[in-house]
Amino acid sequence: MIHPTIGILGLGFLGQEIARQVDWPEDSWGTKLRVPAVVPEENGPLRLFSFDWQAKEQWEKLPSHPTALVLTIPPILSEVNKESERLKRWGDWMNRHRPQSETLVYISTTGVYPNQDGHWDETSLFESDNSRGLLRLATEKTLAEFFNLKVLRAGGIYGENRHIGQRIVSGKPIPEGNHPVHRIHVTDLAQIVRLSLLQDSFPALINAVDLEPAPTATVAKWLLKQNYKEIPFGTQLTFKSGFATRKNLPAVDNRFISNRRLIEKCHYQFIYPTYKEGFRSIYA
């Protein structure tokens, strides 16, 4: 299987996992806003360089050879119109100066869907009811004007060194309630990114969430029952009432995001189908 040369804009938690997935071609690359003096080994073969996406004078740093781009950087500006205009300027510049980079995979979020009960899928007609969702939707729409775009609307991303177990140990409050929280293990999301670059039939838009949305409190209580040595015996949970993990939005108990297209159209098989398999791998 021949993998394309990739360029990862935002070599952070997810970007580094994508870099680890396979031996990408040697001219693949990744960017960070600030590059450490010592390049971490987990970046694999990717060439790493500093890049400030907001600074137009730095766009010339982007390599000119054919590259499939993966964008993990969230919106830069908080105003939808200003962010859309910034993206249009960048997209136009890329079309004129980096035409070989036609494909772009954008990591969006299930947070674009309304904070309302219902089963939401990629064909749902809706208007986002929060500023973060509006920004993400505007980004999806604008980037589609300039690239062969694949949008992955991801649930909450977790994995090694970034998960709720750390919150429990540090004594931070856990959102309470029975509202479902959709998640995706970072390894699965990285594999879905890889699949989007290999499958000609991969949809332009998919929801990337695992098979078992579960309330945060349910996951926390399950973790305590596993008696993992990293979570000291006798650790107590403290709860934060009133809000879901989605920033300052009231909890709704029957808001579900469909992953049917991912499974049936992309034929994706999860490495970590639920949070249980995901956390067992973290604490193994």
C-alpha positions as CSV (number, residue, x, y, z in Angstrom):
1,M,0.0,0.0,0.0
2,I,1.5,3.3,-1.1
3,H,1.0,6.2,1.3
4,P,1.0,9.7,0.0
5,T,3.5,12.4,1.1
6,I,1.7,14.3,3.9
7,G,2.1,17.6,5.6
8,I,0.6,17.9,9.1
9,L,-0.4,21.4,10.0
10,G,-0.3,21.2,13.8
11,L,2.0,18.4,15.1
12,G,0.4,18.2,18.5
13,F,-1.4,15.3,20.3
14,L,-3.2,14.0,17.2
15,G,-0.6,15.1,14.7
16,Q,2.1,13.2,16.4
17,E,-0.1,10.1,16.5
18,I,-0.7,10.4,12.7
19,A,3.1,10.7,12.3
20,R,3.6,7.4,14.2
21,Q,1.1,5.4,12.2
22,V,3.2,4.4,9.2
23,D,6.5,5.2,7.6
24,W,5.3,8.1,5.6
25,P,7.4,9.1,2.5
26,E,10.7,10.8,3.5
27,D,9.6,14.2,2.2
28,S,6.6,14.3,4.5
29,W,6.6,17.1,7.1
30,G,4.8,18.6,10.1
31,T,4.6,22.1,11.7
32,K,4.4,23.4,15.2
33,L,4.0,27.0,16.3
34,R,7.2,26.6,18.4
35,V,9.7,23.9,17.7
36,P,11.6,22.4,20.7
37,A,15.4,22.4,20.5
38,V,15.3,18.6,20.4
39,V,12.8,17.1,18.0
40,P,10.8,14.3,19.7
41,E,11.4,10.8,18.3
42,E,7.6,10.3,18.1
43,N,7.6,12.7,15.1
44,G,9.0,9.7,13.1
45,P,10.5,10.5,9.7
46,L,8.6,13.8,9.4
47,R,10.6,17.0,8.9
48,L,9.5,19.4,11.6
49,F,9.6,23.2,11.3
50,S,8.0,26.2,13.1
51,F,5.0,27.7,11.4
52,D,2.6,30.5,12.4
53,W,-0.4,29.9,10.2
54,Q,-1.7,33.4,11.1
55,A,1.3,35.1,9.7
56,K,1.1,35.5,5.9
57,E,4.8,36.0,5.6
58,Q,5.4,32.5,6.8
59,W,3.2,30.7,4.2
60,E,6.3,30.5,2.0
61,K,7.7,28.0,4.5
62,L,5.2,25.4,3.2
63,P,7.0,22.9,0.9
64,S,6.1,23.1,-2.8
65,H,6.3,19.4,-3.6
66,P,3.0,17.5,-3.9
67,T,1.6,17.0,-0.5
68,A,-1.7,15.8,1.1
69,L,-2.4,18.2,3.9
70,V,-3.8,17.3,7.3
71,L,-5.1,20.3,9.3
72,T,-5.4,19.8,13.1
73,I,-5.2,23.5,14.1
74,P,-8.4,24.9,15.5
75,P,-9.8,28.2,14.3
76,I,-7.4,31.1,15.0
77,L,-9.8,34.1,15.2
78,S,-12.9,34.2,17.3
79,E,-15.1,36.1,14.9
80,V,-16.6,34.0,12.1
81,N,-16.4,36.6,9.4
82,K,-12.7,37.5,10.1
83,E,-11.7,33.8,10.4
84,S,-13.5,33.0,7.1
85,E,-11.7,35.9,5.4
86,R,-8.3,34.7,6.8
87,L,-9.0,31.2,5.5
88,K,-10.0,32.6,2.0
89,R,-6.7,34.5,1.8
90,W,-4.8,31.4,2.7
91,G,-6.8,29.1,0.4
92,D,-6.3,31.5,-2.5
93,W,-2.6,31.7,-1.8
94,M,-2.3,28.0,-1.7
95,N,-4.1,27.5,-5.0
96,R,-1.8,30.0,-6.7
97,H,1.5,29.1,-5.0
98,R,1.1,25.4,-3.8
99,P,-1.3,23.9,-6.4
100,Q,0.2,20.5,-5.9
101,S,-1.4,20.4,-2.4
102,E,-5.0,19.7,-3.6
103,T,-6.1,17.3,-0.8
104,L,-6.8,18.5,2.7
105,V,-8.1,16.5,5.6
106,Y,-9.7,18.8,8.3
107,I,-10.2,17.7,11.8
108,S,-13.5,19.3,12.8
109,T,-15.7,18.5,15.8
110,T,-19.1,17.0,16.6
111,G,-19.5,20.2,18.5
112,V,-20.9,21.7,15.3
113,Y,-24.2,19.9,15.9
114,P,-26.8,21.6,18.0
115,N,-26.9,21.1,21.7
116,Q,-30.3,19.5,21.3
117,D,-31.8,16.0,21.7
118,G,-31.8,13.9,18.5
119,H,-29.8,11.6,16.3
120,W,-27.4,13.7,14.3
121,D,-25.7,12.4,11.1
122,E,-23.8,13.9,8.2
123,T,-27.0,14.6,6.3
124,S,-28.7,16.5,9.1
125,L,-29.9,20.0,8.4
126,F,-29.2,22.3,11.3
127,E,-27.8,25.6,12.5
128,S,-25.1,25.4,15.1
129,D,-26.2,27.0,18.4
130,N,-22.8,27.9,19.8
131,S,-19.9,30.1,18.7
132,R,-17.4,27.3,18.6
133,G,-19.7,25.3,16.3
134,L,-20.3,28.3,14.1
135,L,-16.5,28.8,13.7
136,R,-15.9,25.2,12.8
137,L,-18.8,25.1,10.3
138,A,-17.5,28.3,8.6
139,T,-14.0,26.7,8.4
140,E,-15.4,23.6,6.8
141,K,-17.3,25.6,4.2
142,T,-14.5,28.0,3.4
143,L,-11.8,25.3,3.0
144,A,-14.1,23.4,0.6
145,E,-13.8,26.3,-1.8
146,F,-10.1,25.7,-2.3
147,F,-9.3,22.0,-1.6
148,N,-10.4,18.5,-2.3
149,L,-11.7,18.5,1.3
150,K,-12.3,15.6,3.7
151,V,-13.9,16.7,7.0
152,L,-13.7,14.5,10.1
153,R,-16.0,15.6,12.8
154,A,-14.4,14.1,15.8
155,G,-15.7,13.4,19.3
156,G,-13.6,14.1,22.4
157,I,-10.1,12.9,21.6
158,Y,-8.4,10.9,24.3
159,G,-5.4,8.6,24.6
160,E,-2.0,8.2,26.4
161,N,-1.3,11.3,28.5
162,R,-4.6,12.9,27.7
163,H,-7.6,11.4,29.4
164,I,-10.1,11.7,32.2
165,G,-8.0,9.4,34.5
166,Q,-5.5,12.3,34.9
167,R,-8.4,14.6,35.9
168,I,-9.5,12.1,38.6
169,V,-6.0,11.7,40.1
170,S,-5.5,15.5,40.2
171,G,-8.8,16.0,42.1
172,K,-10.5,18.1,39.4
173,P,-14.3,17.9,39.2
174,I,-16.0,15.5,36.8
175,P,-19.2,16.7,34.9
176,E,-22.1,14.8,36.4
177,G,-25.3,13.7,34.7
178,N,-26.6,11.1,32.2
179,H,-25.9,13.0,29.0
180,P,-23.9,10.9,26.4
181,V,-20.4,12.1,25.6
182,H,-19.0,11.0,22.3
183,R,-15.3,10.0,22.2
184,I,-12.7,8.7,19.8
185,H,-9.3,7.2,20.8
186,V,-6.5,9.2,19.2
187,T,-5.1,6.1,17.6
188,D,-8.5,5.4,15.9
189,L,-8.8,9.0,14.7
190,A,-5.2,8.8,13.3
191,Q,-6.2,5.6,11.5
192,I,-9.3,7.3,10.1
193,V,-7.1,10.1,8.8
194,R,-4.9,7.6,7.1
195,L,-7.9,5.9,5.6
196,S,-9.2,9.1,4.2
197,L,-6.0,9.6,2.3
198,L,-6.0,6.0,0.9
199,Q,-9.7,5.4,0.0
200,D,-10.8,7.0,-3.3
201,S,-14.4,6.5,-2.1
202,F,-13.9,8.1,1.3
203,P,-16.8,10.5,1.9
204,A,-16.2,14.2,2.0
205,L,-17.7,14.3,5.5
206,I,-17.8,11.7,8.3
207,N,-18.4,11.7,12.1
208,A,-15.5,10.1,13.9
209,V,-16.9,8.7,17.2
210,D,-16.6,5.3,18.8
211,L,-19.4,2.8,19.4
212,E,-20.4,3.7,23.0
213,P,-21.1,7.3,23.9
214,A,-21.2,7.4,27.7
215,P,-21.6,10.0,30.4
216,T,-18.3,11.3,31.8
217,A,-19.4,10.3,35.3
218,T,-20.1,6.7,34.1
219,V,-16.6,6.5,32.7
220,A,-15.0,7.9,35.8
221,K,-16.9,5.5,38.1
222,W,-15.9,2.6,35.8
223,L,-12.3,3.6,36.0
224,L,-12.3,3.6,39.8
225,K,-13.7,0.1,39.8
226,Q,-10.8,-1.2,37.7
227,N,-8.3,-0.7,40.6
228,Y,-5.5,0.5,38.3
229,K,-2.4,1.2,40.3
230,E,-2.1,4.6,38.7
231,I,-5.3,5.6,40.4
232,P,-4.6,5.3,44.1
233,F,-7.0,3.2,46.2
234,G,-9.5,5.4,48.0
235,T,-9.5,8.1,45.3
236,Q,-12.7,10.0,45.5
237,L,-14.6,11.7,42.7
238,T,-15.8,15.3,42.9
239,F,-18.5,16.4,40.6
240,K,-19.3,19.6,38.8
241,S,-23.0,20.0,38.2
242,G,-24.9,21.8,35.5
243,F,-22.7,21.5,32.4
244,A,-21.5,18.9,30.0
245,T,-17.9,18.7,28.8
246,R,-19.0,20.9,25.8
247,K,-18.0,24.3,27.1
248,N,-20.7,25.9,29.2
249,L,-23.6,24.2,27.4
250,P,-26.5,22.7,29.4
251,A,-26.6,18.9,29.3
252,V,-29.1,17.1,27.1
253,D,-29.7,13.4,27.7
254,N,-30.6,12.2,24.2
255,R,-28.2,13.9,21.8
256,F,-26.5,11.2,19.8
257,I,-24.0,11.4,16.9
258,S,-24.2,8.7,14.2
259,N,-21.1,6.8,13.1
260,R,-23.0,4.7,10.6
261,R,-21.3,6.3,7.6
262,L,-17.9,5.6,9.0
263,I,-18.7,1.9,9.5
264,E,-20.8,1.2,6.5
265,K,-19.3,3.5,3.8
266,C,-15.6,3.5,5.0
267,H,-15.7,-0.1,6.4
268,Y,-13.8,1.1,9.4
269,Q,-13.1,-1.4,12.2
270,F,-12.2,0.3,15.5
271,I,-9.1,-0.6,17.3
272,Y,-10.7,0.7,20.5
273,P,-14.5,0.4,20.0
274,T,-15.4,1.8,23.4
275,Y,-13.8,3.7,26.2
276,K,-13.3,0.4,28.0
277,E,-10.9,-0.9,25.5
278,G,-9.3,2.5,25.2
279,F,-8.5,2.8,28.9
280,R,-7.4,-0.8,29.2
281,S,-4.7,0.0,26.6
282,I,-3.7,3.2,28.5
283,Y,-3.3,1.5,31.8
284,A,-2.0,-1.9,30.6
